[in-house]
Amino acid sequence: MAGKVYILTGGLQDDRRILALFSTREAAEAGLRFGDEDTEVEEFTVDLPLPSAPAGHSLWTVQEYRDYITFRVAYFHRDDAIDQVRFDGDTYTVDVWALNEEHALQLGTQRIERFKEKGDPACLRVI
């Protein structure tokens, strides 16, 4: 069974820092008085099951912004479905399981192009 931890975070929006870690919400909330107005309690589940991935594959994010494609290794913050294109009005983004950077670019480009050609609603989530 997965447990919870409670983290006090603080700092400017673009420079958040972990200030303290607690095993109960009550203890974390008691610690708020030692922070400033930007200090918050964040709740995280620990020991989540790892996603199942094809052997030898890693999770990659592929983006297309005005014909410029970038890619990078993604990590555990993703709640989005793998292989589902997301569009925010300017940028197409898709997460893919791939063997390496070149493979990720190939898979991501294919999925984005398929969506753009067919407007496939099965692979789109507008954000």
Backbone torsions as a table, in degrees:
resi	resn	phi	psi	omega
1	MET	NA	132.2	-178.9
2	ALA	-75.9	139.9	177.3
3	GLY	-101.8	-176.5	180.0
4	LYS	-124.7	150.6	168.4
5	VAL	-129.8	156.5	-176.9
6	TYR	-125.0	123.7	-173.3
7	ILE	-115.3	131.3	170.7
8	LEU	-87.3	123.3	177.0
9	THR	-116.9	153.2	179.1
10	GLY	-155.3	176.4	-179.8
11	GLY	105.0	177.5	179.8
12	LEU	-67.0	156.6	-175.7
13	GLN	-54.5	-38.8	-178.9
14	ASP	-91.7	6.9	179.8
15	ASP	-144.9	54.6	-179.5
16	ARG	-70.2	144.6	-179.8
17	ARG	-133.2	149.0	173.4
18	ILE	-81.9	124.1	-179.2
19	LEU	-97.6	-37.9	-178.5
20	ALA	-162.8	158.7	-179.3
21	LEU	-126.2	135.2	-176.9
22	PHE	-132.7	155.3	178.7
23	SER	-91.2	-12.4	177.9
24	THR	-132.1	150.1	176.7
25	ARG	-62.6	-39.3	-178.3
26	GLU	-59.0	-44.4	179.7
27	ALA	-65.7	-40.6	179.2
28	ALA	-63.9	-44.1	179.9
29	GLU	-65.4	-32.7	175.5
30	ALA	-64.5	-30.6	179.5
31	GLY	-75.6	-14.0	-179.9
32	LEU	-57.3	-32.1	-176.9
33	ARG	-67.1	-14.7	179.0
34	PHE	-92.9	-2.8	178.8
35	GLY	-103.5	-169.3	176.4
36	ASP	-107.3	-165.9	-176.2
37	GLU	-67.8	-14.9	179.0
38	ASP	-94.8	-1.4	-179.3
39	THR	-76.8	133.3	-177.8
40	GLU	-136.2	158.3	171.9
41	VAL	-98.1	128.5	175.4
42	GLU	-119.4	138.7	-178.6
43	GLU	-104.9	134.1	178.8
44	PHE	-132.7	142.5	173.9
45	THR	-88.2	134.2	178.8
46	VAL	-104.2	157.6	177.8
47	ASP	60.3	40.0	173.9
48	LEU	-67.4	149.4	176.3
49	PRO	-67.2	142.4	177.9
50	LEU	-75.6	147.6	178.2
51	PRO	-66.3	149.3	176.3
52	SER	-83.8	131.8	-178.0
53	ALA	-126.8	149.0	173.5
54	PRO	-59.3	147.6	-178.5
55	ALA	-53.3	131.3	176.5
56	GLY	79.6	-0.6	-177.2
57	HIS	-97.9	152.2	173.0
58	SER	-124.2	162.5	179.1
59	LEU	-88.1	127.2	-178.6
60	TRP	-124.6	150.7	173.5
61	THR	-111.6	130.5	178.6
62	VAL	-117.8	132.2	-179.2
63	GLN	-126.9	144.3	171.5
64	GLU	-125.3	122.6	178.4
65	TYR	-129.9	107.1	179.3
66	ARG	49.7	54.7	178.5
67	ASP	68.6	8.2	176.6
68	TYR	-107.1	119.9	-175.7
69	ILE	-106.7	128.7	175.3
70	THR	-122.8	159.6	179.3
71	PHE	-149.7	152.3	-179.6
72	ARG	-159.8	161.3	176.6
73	VAL	-71.3	130.7	176.2
74	ALA	-90.0	172.4	179.9
75	TYR	-143.3	-163.9	-165.9
76	PHE	-72.5	1.0	-179.8
77	HIS	-78.2	-6.3	-174.0
78	ARG	-74.9	124.7	170.0
79	ASP	-105.7	-7.8	-175.6
80	ASP	-76.3	152.8	177.7
81	ALA	-70.5	138.8	176.3
82	ILE	-67.1	142.3	179.6
83	ASP	72.6	9.0	179.7
84	GLN	-102.0	119.2	-179.0
85	VAL	-71.9	134.9	174.9
86	ARG	-115.0	141.9	-177.7
87	PHE	-133.8	126.8	-178.3
88	ASP	-108.7	13.7	-178.6
89	GLY	105.0	-27.7	177.9
90	ASP	-126.2	-33.0	-169.8
91	THR	-122.9	132.8	170.6
92	TYR	-95.5	134.4	-179.3
93	THR	-136.2	138.4	176.5
94	VAL	-146.4	140.9	174.8
95	ASP	-99.2	136.6	-178.9
96	VAL	-138.1	149.1	168.6
97	TRP	-84.6	126.0	-177.1
98	ALA	-145.5	158.2	-179.7
99	LEU	-74.4	-34.3	-177.4
100	ASN	-161.2	-177.4	-177.0
101	GLU	-60.0	-44.8	-179.4
102	GLU	-63.0	-44.1	178.6
103	HIS	-62.9	-41.2	178.5
104	ALA	-61.9	-44.5	179.6
105	LEU	-62.1	-42.4	179.3
106	GLN	-62.3	-50.2	-178.6
107	LEU	-64.9	-45.5	-178.5
108	GLY	-63.5	-43.3	178.6
109	THR	-61.6	-42.8	178.3
110	GLN	-59.3	-45.6	-177.8
111	ARG	-67.0	-41.6	178.8
112	ILE	-65.4	-44.8	179.5
113	GLU	-63.7	-40.0	177.9
114	ARG	-60.2	-42.2	178.4
115	PHE	-64.5	-45.9	-177.2
116	LYS	-64.6	-36.4	179.9
117	GLU	-73.5	-43.5	-172.9
118	LYS	-107.7	-11.0	-176.1
119	GLY	58.8	36.9	-174.9
120	ASP	-59.5	104.5	-177.4
121	PRO	-66.2	-18.1	178.8
122	ALA	-68.9	-20.4	-177.4
123	CYS	-117.2	24.6	-178.8
124	LEU	-126.0	138.3	166.4
125	ARG	-135.9	112.7	179.4
126	VAL	-78.6	128.9	179.9
127	ILE	-115.1	NA	NA
